């Protein structure tokens, strides 16, 4: 019987990687009304071509599902694109101050009330190692403007005196429950703020009018579409952030699927009895945005974010360890690394976190946690176990993001509890200096479980990808390359030594983590993540087949076309 359904768009003559359950690779795909109606060989799909069908000859190019970046900070990233940036450079204090002063001098038309937010400051890369910038250093700048530095990992903010005043942080401010205000030897605030209060301080600095917020959302989606990203999960959103993208939707200008996670802080729930009310308020917000999905891009909220600990790397070392960080009790020439008695920070109490997870399950919301190291991981795995026990039939998908150091005994628990691991693959590419620092503070035995994506996959644990942008520059294909090589690119084809704590991932493993397995995190795998009949037509075309190139060339991949819901939203010509 002759086919009577004609496609709107038909791609043919390609290397189409579907990332379905069988990882089928085929030649052609037909799309109608933003939905895939057929996938197969050229001859099988040609019958869907009609008089009005747009036919696109792939000329053997690779086509795959759109990238789903299931953990990033899109609003921070967009603001960084529009801010003064230090570009992740390793700098001395003097070099940092000189760059900031030069920018202030060029920005002379700004008044005393105009904030300067300095982004992509590489605190852990300060020269020499261990150097830091304080309030006093920023006060030495020739300006009366409030100035803050926001670190690349978004866990440290440094403010000058004017900024501290405007942020209403002074000597009487109580110590935050989920971070720290640092002080100098004289007991006065030195302007350094760590972890969640640093994030809240940065978020409070500026408010946007409708025109500015829509412009920001558009800048974000264009940057992501150019990378081949079709869906994101912003791992820490405010209501207004959802509204930025919702306004784009109302203007018929939204061309990325924008999902968010609403944060719960330790002070939101002071006792287990507070959990239902806290999560209930998020559930009410989710109902506002979570409409029935269609091929047309939308805005949604289905995850709840918890910052459980801080950061592993010096100088912070606020990531929570079950065994103490090590410190050098010898000399630089003859080091003697011994337990320091410092374990990092846990920002939640176990009984409260357990109650919050159970409330999430009852509200059909998925916990999404910042868990950097094994102490935080242990707390979250315990909370998941309690949640599974109380709500055994709920399809709740807890995700542990980062997992930079995991204990050997913890891998089986991830699998048994059906917990998803969320990894930024580029974190396996570290400089020799940072590699040595991390080995020093962990010790040789623990160091062997640093950045271990392959060890998770080999145990049958689902691994999803999230770039964590702007903690690192937005470059998805570089991130994928590091997942395959475990080496950072330093420029001019110079690479760091390979991080030998795990095996390399395959290209298929990396890309499945960024497609169908990332779709699972957002509970949308029935719509997106693979190219199958009935799913939305979210796809990208690449200039090279990343399965066929030297792994060190994956970073050079360019996206030739990005399609969301059957609509072409990016080509190099319309960038």
FIKOLRO-207542 format. One record per residue (C-alpha): residue number from 1; x negated, y, z. Coordinates in nm, 2 decimals, padded with zeros to 4 digits, m for minus. Layout:
BEGIN
R  num    east   north      up
R  NUM       X       Y       Z
...
***
This chain:
BEGIN
R  num    east   north      up
R    1   00.00   00.00   00.00
R    2  m00.14   00.34  m00.10
R    3  m00.24   00.57   00.19
R    4  m00.01   00.87   00.22
R    5  m00.19   01.05   00.50
R    6  m00.44   01.30   00.35
R    7  m00.73   01.44   00.56
R    8  m00.79   01.81   00.62
R    9  m01.16   01.74   00.62
R   10  m01.36   01.44   00.51
R   11  m01.73   01.39   00.58
R   12  m01.90   01.13   00.37
R   13  m02.24   00.99   00.26
R   14  m02.39   01.03   00.61
R   15  m02.55   00.85   00.90
R   16  m02.26   00.87   01.14
R   17  m02.34   00.76   01.49
R   18  m02.00   00.70   01.66
R   19  m02.13   00.61   02.02
R   20  m01.82   00.39   02.05
R   21  m01.84   00.08   02.27
R   22  m02.04  m00.10   02.00
R   23  m02.25   00.19   01.89
R   24  m02.13   00.16   01.54
R   25  m02.31   00.36   01.27
R   26  m02.11   00.43   00.95
R   27  m02.09   00.66   00.65
R   28  m01.77   00.86   00.65
R   29  m01.50   01.02   00.88
R   30  m01.16   01.17   00.81
R   31  m00.99   01.44   01.02
R   32  m00.64   01.58   01.02
R   33  m00.49   01.82   01.26
R   34  m00.81   01.83   01.47
R   35  m00.79   01.45   01.53
R   36  m01.00   01.17   01.38
R   37  m00.77   00.96   01.16
R   38  m01.03   00.71   01.02
R   39  m01.40   00.62   01.05
R   40  m01.57   00.38   00.81
R   41  m01.76   00.34   00.49
R   42  m01.74   00.58   00.20
R   43  m01.51   00.35   00.01
R   44  m01.29   00.29   00.31
R   45  m01.24   00.66   00.39
R   46  m01.22   00.79   00.03
R   47  m00.85   00.70   00.02
R   48  m00.78   00.98   00.28
R   49  m00.91   01.24   00.03
R   50  m00.63   01.45  m00.13
R   51  m00.61   01.76  m00.34
R   52  m00.64   01.99  m00.05
R   53  m00.90   01.80   00.15
R   54  m01.22   01.97   00.23
R   55  m01.49   01.72   00.13
R   56  m01.84   01.76   00.29
R   57  m02.12   01.56   00.15
R   58  m02.36   01.49   00.44
R   59  m02.64   01.39   00.19
R   60  m02.75   01.12   00.44
R   61  m02.77   01.36   00.73
R   62  m02.69   01.25   01.08
R   63  m02.35   01.32   01.23
R   64  m02.26   01.25   01.59
R   65  m02.02   01.35   01.86
R   66  m02.06   01.70   02.00
R   67  m02.28   01.73   02.31
R   68  m02.10   01.73   02.64
R   69  m02.31   01.92   02.89
R   70  m02.16   01.79   03.22
R   71  m02.36   02.01   03.46
R   72  m02.47   02.36   03.38
R   73  m02.41   02.71   03.52
R   74  m02.27   02.88   03.21
R   75  m02.18   03.21   03.38
R   76  m02.53   03.24   03.53
R   77  m02.68   03.14   03.19
R   78  m02.47   03.40   03.00
R   79  m02.56   03.67   03.25
R   80  m02.93   03.58   03.21
R   81  m02.90   03.62   02.83
R   82  m02.78   03.97   02.89
R   83  m03.03   04.06   03.18
R   84  m03.39   04.14   03.21
R   85  m03.58   03.81   03.22
R   86  m03.93   03.70   03.32
R   87  m03.89   03.41   03.08
R   88  m03.99   03.14   03.32
R   89  m04.35   03.25   03.32
R   90  m04.61   03.16   03.58
R   91  m04.71   03.50   03.72
R   92  m04.90   03.66   04.00
R   93  m04.72   03.91   04.24
R   94  m04.90   04.20   04.07
R   95  m04.80   04.08   03.72
R   96  m04.44   04.03   03.83
R   97  m04.42   04.38   03.97
R   98  m04.59   04.53   03.67
R   99  m04.33   04.37   03.44
R  100  m04.04   04.49   03.65
R  101  m04.19   04.85   03.67
R  102  m04.23   04.86   03.30
R  103  m03.87   04.76   03.25
R  104  m03.76   05.02   03.51
R  105  m03.96   05.29   03.32
R  106  m03.79   05.19   02.99
R  107  m03.45   05.19   03.16
R  108  m03.49   05.54   03.28
R  109  m03.13   05.65   03.20
R  110  m02.99   05.42   03.47
R  111  m02.90   05.58   03.80
R  112  m02.97   05.51   04.16
R  113  m02.66   05.30   04.20
R  114  m02.73   05.07   03.90
R  115  m02.85   04.73   04.00
R  116  m03.15   04.56   03.84
R  117  m03.12   04.19   03.84
R  118  m03.44   04.01   03.73
R  119  m03.38   03.66   03.60
R  120  m03.58   03.35   03.52
R  121  m03.83   03.42   03.79
R  122  m04.04   03.11   03.83
R  123  m04.10   03.11   04.21
R  124  m04.25   02.77   04.23
R  125  m04.49   02.87   03.95
R  126  m04.63   03.18   04.13
R  127  m05.01   03.23   04.10
R  128  m05.19   03.13   04.31
R  129  m04.99   02.84   04.44
R  130  m04.80   02.94   04.75
R  131  m04.78   03.31   04.67
R  132  m04.45   03.48   04.72
R  133  m04.27   03.81   04.66
R  134  m04.10   03.98   04.95
R  135  m03.89   04.29   05.02
R  136  m04.20   04.49   05.09
R  137  m04.34   04.41   04.74
R  138  m04.01   04.52   04.57
R  139  m04.00   04.83   04.79
R  140  m04.33   04.93   04.64
R  141  m04.17   04.98   04.30
R  142  m04.12   05.33   04.18
R  143  m03.74   05.33   04.19
R  144  m03.44   05.40   04.42
R  145  m03.23   05.14   04.24
R  146  m03.13   04.82   04.42
R  147  m03.35   04.54   04.28
R  148  m03.32   04.16   04.32
R  149  m03.51   03.87   04.17
R  150  m03.30   03.56   04.11
R  151  m03.52   03.25   04.08
R  152  m03.50   03.02   03.78
R  153  m03.36   02.74   04.00
R  154  m03.10   02.99   04.13
R  155  m03.18   02.88   04.49
R  156  m03.38   03.19   04.59
R  157  m03.30   03.56   04.57
R  158  m03.54   03.84   04.68
R  159  m03.39   04.18   04.75
R  160  m03.55   04.52   04.81
R  161  m03.43   04.72   05.11
R  162  m03.17   04.91   04.90
R  163  m03.02   04.59   04.78
R  164  m03.01   04.44   05.12
R  165  m02.82   04.74   05.24
R  166  m02.57   04.71   04.96
R  167  m02.53   04.34   05.02
R  168  m02.46   04.42   05.38
R  169  m02.74   04.19   05.51
R  170  m02.93   04.33   05.80
R  171  m03.11   04.22   06.12
R  172  m02.77   04.14   06.29
R  173  m02.64   03.91   06.01
R  174  m02.58   03.56   06.14
R  175  m02.79   03.28   06.00
R  176  m02.59   03.11   05.72
R  177  m02.48   02.75   05.76
R  178  m02.59   02.65   05.41
R  179  m02.91   02.84   05.35
R  180  m03.16   03.08   05.51
R  181  m03.25   03.44   05.56
R  182  m03.63   03.45   05.59
R  183  m03.82   03.68   05.83
R  184  m04.17   03.81   05.85
R  185  m04.40   03.77   06.15
R  186  m04.25   04.08   06.31
R  187  m03.91   03.91   06.31
R  188  m03.76   04.14   06.05
R  189  m03.59   04.02   05.73
R  190  m03.84   03.99   05.45
R  191  m03.58   04.00   05.18
R  192  m03.60   03.63   05.08
R  193  m03.27   03.44   05.08
R  194  m03.25   03.07   05.00
R  195  m02.99   02.82   04.87
R  196  m02.61   02.89   04.88
R  197  m02.63   03.25   05.03
R  198  m02.87   03.35   04.76
R  199  m02.62   03.24   04.50
R  200  m02.33   03.42   04.67
R  201  m02.54   03.73   04.70
R  202  m02.62   03.73   04.33
R  203  m02.25   03.66   04.24
R  204  m02.14   03.95   04.44
R  205  m02.36   04.21   04.27
R  206  m02.15   04.30   03.97
R  207  m01.79   04.27   03.86
R  208  m01.68   04.27   03.50
R  209  m01.39   04.44   03.33
R  210  m01.18   04.24   03.08
R  211  m01.38   04.35   02.78
R  212  m01.71   04.27   02.94
R  213  m01.59   03.93   03.07
R  214  m01.46   03.83   02.73
R  215  m01.79   03.94   02.57
R  216  m01.98   03.73   02.83
R  217  m01.77   03.42   02.76
R  218  m01.82   03.47   02.39
R  219  m02.20   03.50   02.42
R  220  m02.20   03.18   02.62
R  221  m02.00   02.98   02.38
R  222  m02.19   03.09   02.08
R  223  m02.52   03.00   02.24
R  224  m02.39   02.66   02.33
R  225  m02.22   02.59   02.00
R  226  m02.56   02.66   01.83
R  227  m02.71   02.38   02.03
R  228  m02.43   02.14   01.93
R  229  m02.25   02.17   02.26
R  230  m01.87   02.13   02.23
R  231  m01.77   02.07   02.60
R  232  m01.92   02.20   02.92
R  233  m01.86   02.15   03.29
R  234  m01.98   02.46   03.48
R  235  m02.09   02.32   03.82
R  236  m01.99   02.62   04.02
R  237  m01.71   02.84   03.91
R  238  m01.49   03.12   04.06
R  239  m01.14   03.17   03.95
R  240  m01.23   03.47   03.74
R  241  m01.48   03.26   03.55
R  242  m01.20   03.03   03.43
R  243  m01.01   03.35   03.34
R  244  m01.29   03.47   03.12
R  245  m01.26   03.17   02.90
R  246  m00.88   03.16   02.93
R  247  m00.86   03.51   02.79
R  248  m01.07   03.39   02.49
R  249  m00.81   03.12   02.45
R  250  m00.52   03.37   02.46
R  251  m00.70   03.56   02.18
R  252  m00.74   03.24   01.98
R  253  m01.12   03.28   02.00
R  254  m01.21   02.99   02.23
R  255  m01.43   02.74   02.05
R  256  m01.57   02.54   02.34
R  257  m01.40   02.31   02.59
R  258  m01.47   02.48   02.92
R  259  m01.44   02.27   03.24
R  260  m01.53   02.39   03.59
R  261  m01.60   02.27   03.94
R  262  m01.48   02.47   04.23
R  263  m01.72   02.49   04.52
R  264  m01.64   02.40   04.88
R  265  m01.89   02.55   05.13
R  266  m01.96   02.42   05.48
R  267  m01.78   02.72   05.64
R  268  m01.46   02.64   05.43
R  269  m01.39   02.33   05.64
R  270  m01.51   02.35   06.00
R  271  m01.34   02.03   06.11
R  272  m01.22   01.72   05.93
R  273  m00.86   01.84   06.00
R  274  m00.93   02.14   05.76
R  275  m01.00   01.91   05.46
R  276  m00.65   01.87   05.32
R  277  m00.58   02.24   05.32
R  278  m00.92   02.33   05.16
R  279  m00.88   02.07   04.88
R  280  m00.51   02.15   04.85
R  281  m00.59   02.51   04.76
R  282  m00.82   02.38   04.48
R  283  m00.55   02.14   04.36
R  284  m00.31   02.43   04.33
R  285  m00.57   02.62   04.12
R  286  m00.63   02.31   03.91
R  287  m00.26   02.29   03.82
R  288  m00.27   02.64   03.68
R  289  m00.54   02.54   03.42
R  290  m00.50   02.16   03.37
R  291  m00.26   02.15   03.08
R  292  m00.21   01.85   02.86
R  293  m00.52   01.84   02.64
R  294  m00.49   01.89   02.26
R  295  m00.74   01.93   01.98
R  296  m00.73   02.31   02.04
R  297  m01.01   02.40   02.30
R  298  m00.88   02.46   02.65
R  299  m00.99   02.55   03.01
R  300  m00.97   02.30   03.29
R  301  m01.07   02.23   03.65
R  302  m01.10   01.88   03.78
R  303  m01.41   01.87   03.99
R  304  m01.50   01.99   04.34
R  305  m01.86   02.10   04.40
R  306  m02.06   02.04   04.72
R  307  m02.41   02.17   04.78
R  308  m02.54   01.90   05.02
R  309  m02.91   02.00   05.03
R  310  m03.16   02.23   04.88
R  311  m03.47   02.19   04.66
R  312  m03.76   01.94   04.68
R  313  m04.05   02.15   04.55
R  314  m04.27   02.37   04.75
R  315  m04.25   02.63   04.89
R  316  m03.88   02.56   04.98
R  317  m03.87   02.19   05.05
R  318  m03.51   02.21   05.16
R  319  m03.41   01.89   04.99
R  320  m03.31   01.65   05.26
R  321  m03.54   01.35   05.32
R  322  m03.48   01.05   05.54
R  323  m03.85   01.04   05.62
R  324  m04.05   01.36   05.69
R  325  m04.22   01.57   05.42
R  326  m04.60   01.53   05.44
R  327  m04.84   01.82   05.51
R  328  m05.21   01.85   05.48
R  329  m05.36   01.83   05.83
R  330  m05.71   01.82   05.68
R  331  m05.89   02.07   05.46
R  332  m05.86   02.15   05.09
R  333  m06.18   01.96   05.03
R  334  m06.09   01.67   05.25
R  335  m05.71   01.65   05.26
R  336  m05.52   01.44   05.51
R  337  m05.15   01.43   05.43
R  338  m04.95   01.33   05.74
R  339  m04.58   01.36   05.85
R  340  m04.49   01.72   05.91
R  341  m04.17   01.67   06.11
R  342  m03.99   01.87   05.84
R  343  m03.70   01.68   05.68
R  344  m03.53   01.95   05.47
R  345  m03.17   02.06   05.52
R  346  m02.83   01.90   05.52
R  347  m02.55   02.15   05.49
R  348  m02.25   01.94   05.57
R  349  m02.16   01.72   05.87
R  350  m02.09   01.36   05.78
R  351  m01.74   01.34   05.93
R  352  m01.63   01.66   05.75
R  353  m01.77   01.55   05.42
R  354  m01.60   01.22   05.45
R  355  m01.27   01.39   05.51
R  356  m01.32   01.62   05.21
R  357  m01.39   01.33   04.98
R  358  m01.08   01.15   05.10
R  359  m00.88   01.47   05.04
R  360  m01.03   01.49   04.69
R  361  m00.91   01.14   04.61
R  362  m00.56   01.21   04.73
R  363  m00.55   01.53   04.52
R  364  m00.69   01.35   04.21
R  365  m01.00   01.58   04.21
R  366  m01.35   01.44   04.15
R  367  m01.64   01.52   04.39
R  368  m01.95   01.66   04.22
R  369  m02.25   01.70   04.45
R  370  m02.59   01.87   04.45
R  371  m02.79   01.59   04.60
R  372  m03.16   01.64   04.54
R  373  m03.32   01.38   04.76
R  374  m03.25   01.06   04.95
R  375  m03.12   01.22   05.27
R  376  m02.85   01.40   05.09
R  377  m02.79   01.10   04.87
R  378  m02.73   00.88   05.17
R  379  m02.47   01.12   05.31
R  380  m02.28   01.13   04.99
R  381  m02.29   00.76   04.93
R  382  m02.15   00.71   05.28
R  383  m01.87   00.96   05.20
R  384  m01.79   00.78   04.87
R  385  m01.78   00.44   05.06
R  386  m01.54   00.59   05.31
R  387  m01.33   00.74   05.03
R  388  m01.32   00.41   04.84
R  389  m01.21   00.23   05.16
R  390  m00.92   00.47   05.23
R  391  m00.82   00.52   04.87
R  392  m00.91   00.19   04.70
R  393  m00.68   00.23   04.40
R  394  m00.77   00.59   04.30
R  395  m00.95   00.66   03.98
R  396  m01.19   00.91   04.13
R  397  m01.53   00.96   03.97
R  398  m01.78   01.10   04.21
R  399  m02.10   01.23   04.05
R  400  m02.43   01.29   04.22
R  401  m02.63   01.56   04.04
R  402  m03.01   01.57   04.03
R  403  m03.12   01.27   04.23
R  404  m03.47   01.38   04.20
R  405  m03.60   01.14   04.46
R  406  m03.39   00.84   04.54
R  407  m03.47   00.56   04.79
R  408  m03.54   00.21   04.66
R  409  m03.26   00.07   04.88
R  410  m03.00   00.32   04.74
R  411  m02.98   00.20   04.37
R  412  m02.75  m00.10   04.46
R  413  m02.51   00.13   04.64
R  414  m02.46   00.36   04.34
R  415  m02.36   00.06   04.14
R  416  m02.13  m00.10   04.41
R  417  m01.95   00.24   04.46
R  418  m01.92   00.32   04.09
R  419  m02.10   00.65   04.14
R  420  m02.22   00.84   03.83
R  421  m02.58   00.98   03.83
R  422  m02.61   01.33   03.66
R  423  m02.96   01.40   03.54
R  424  m03.14   01.69   03.37
R  425  m03.38   01.48   03.16
R  426  m03.63   01.76   03.12
R  427  m03.72   01.74   03.49
R  428  m03.93   01.43   03.40
R  429  m04.17   01.66   03.22
R  430  m04.38   01.82   03.49
R  431  m04.71   01.99   03.49
R  432  m05.01   01.81   03.65
R  433  m05.01   02.07   03.93
R  434  m04.65   02.01   04.02
R  435  m04.69   01.64   03.98
R  436  m04.98   01.65   04.23
R  437  m04.78   01.87   04.47
R  438  m04.48   01.64   04.47
R  439  m04.70   01.33   04.52
R  440  m04.87   01.51   04.82
R  441  m04.55   01.60   05.00
R  442  m04.38   01.26   04.93
R  443  m04.67   01.02   04.95
R  444  m04.77   00.76   04.69
R  445  m04.49   00.51   04.77
R  446  m04.20   00.75   04.76
R  447  m04.34   00.93   04.46
R  448  m04.27   00.61   04.26
R  449  m03.90   00.69   04.28
R  450  m03.92   01.04   04.14
R  451  m03.72   01.12   03.83
R  452  m03.61   00.76   03.76
R  453  m03.34   00.77   03.49
R  454  m03.44   00.43   03.35
R  455  m03.42   00.26   03.69
R  456  m03.06   00.37   03.72
R  457  m02.97   00.25   03.37
R  458  m03.14  m00.08   03.42
R  459  m02.93  m00.15   03.72
R  460  m02.61  m00.08   03.53
R  461  m02.55   00.26   03.68
R  462  m02.38   00.52   03.46
R  463  m02.61   00.81   03.38
R  464  m02.47   01.14   03.24
R  465  m02.66   01.44   03.11
R  466  m02.64   01.80   03.23
R  467  m02.89   02.06   03.12
R  468  m02.85   02.26   03.44
R  469  m02.90   02.58   03.23
R  470  m03.02   02.84   03.32
R  471  m03.24   02.66   03.57
R  472  m03.43   02.57   03.25
R  473  m03.41   02.75   02.92
R  474  m03.11   02.64   02.70
R  475  m03.27   02.38   02.47
R  476  m03.07   02.06   02.47
R  477  m03.29   01.89   02.21
R  478  m03.61   01.96   02.40
R  479  m03.43   01.81   02.71
R  480  m03.35   01.50   02.51
R  481  m03.71   01.47   02.39
R  482  m03.84   01.48   02.75
R  483  m03.60   01.20   02.84
R  484  m03.76   00.99   02.56
R  485  m04.12   01.09   02.63
R  486  m04.14   01.20   02.99
R  487  m04.38   01.47   02.89
R  488  m04.34   01.85   02.89
R  489  m04.44   02.05   02.58
R  490  m04.68   02.33   02.66
R  491  m04.71   02.47   02.31
R  492  m04.94   02.41   02.01
R  493  m04.85   02.03   02.03
R  494  m05.01   02.01   02.38
R  495  m04.82   01.79   02.62
R  496  m04.85   01.73   02.99
R  497  m04.96   01.38   03.11
R  498  m04.67   01.14   03.11
R  499  m04.49   01.10   03.44
R  500  m04.55   00.73   03.51
R  501  m04.28   00.67   03.77
R  502  m04.03   00.52   03.52
R  503  m03.99   00.39   03.17
R  504  m03.90   00.61   02.87
R  505  m03.54   00.63   02.78
R  506  m03.43   00.53   02.43
R  507  m03.27   00.78   02.20
R  508  m02.95   00.59   02.22
R  509  m02.95   00.61   02.60
R  510  m03.02   00.98   02.60
R  511  m02.75   01.06   02.35
R  512  m02.49   00.83   02.51
R  513  m02.55   01.01   02.84
R  514  m02.48   01.34   02.66
R  515  m02.16   01.22   02.49
R  516  m01.94   00.93   02.60
R  517  m02.09   00.90   02.95
R  518  m02.07   01.27   03.01
R  519  m01.70   01.26   02.90
R  520  m01.64   01.01   03.18
R  521  m01.76   01.27   03.44
R  522  m01.48   01.51   03.32
R  523  m01.23   01.23   03.30
R  524  m01.18   01.31   02.93
R  525  m01.33   01.01   02.76
R  526  m00.99   00.92   02.61
R  527  m01.02   01.24   02.40
R  528  m01.39   01.32   02.34
R  529  m01.73   01.17   02.37
R  530  m01.72   00.92   02.08
R  531  m01.60   00.93   01.72
R  532  m01.30   00.70   01.70
R  533  m00.96   00.70   01.55
R  534  m00.72   00.91   01.77
R  535  m00.99   01.12   01.94
R  536  m01.05   01.49   01.89
R  537  m01.28   01.59   01.60
R  538  m01.56   01.73   01.81
R  539  m01.88   01.66   01.62
R  540  m02.21   01.80   01.50
R  541  m02.43   01.76   01.20
R  542  m02.81   01.76   01.24
R  543  m03.09   01.84   01.01
R  544  m03.28   01.52   01.09
R  545  m03.19   01.18   01.21
R  546  m03.33   01.17   01.57
R  547  m03.34   00.79   01.56
R  548  m03.59   00.80   01.28
R  549  m03.84   01.08   01.38
R  550  m04.14   01.08   01.60
R  551  m04.01   01.13   01.95
R  552  m04.22   01.44   01.99
R  553  m04.02   01.59   01.70
R  554  m03.68   01.56   01.86
R  555  m03.73   01.91   02.00
R  556  m03.74   02.05   01.65
R  557  m03.38   01.93   01.57
R  558  m03.16   02.19   01.44
R  559  m02.78   02.18   01.44
R  560  m02.64   02.24   01.09
R  561  m02.27   02.24   01.18
R  562  m02.06   02.22   01.50
R  563  m01.69   02.13   01.49
R  564  m01.45   02.15   01.78
R  565  m01.10   02.02   01.73
R  566  m01.14   02.00   01.35
R  567  m01.25   02.36   01.32
R  568  m01.61   02.45   01.22
R  569  m01.73   02.69   01.49
R  570  m02.10   02.71   01.41
R  571  m02.32   02.69   01.11
R  572  m02.65   02.88   01.07
R  573  m02.48   03.11   00.83
R  574  m02.22   03.22   01.08
R  575  m02.44   03.23   01.39
***
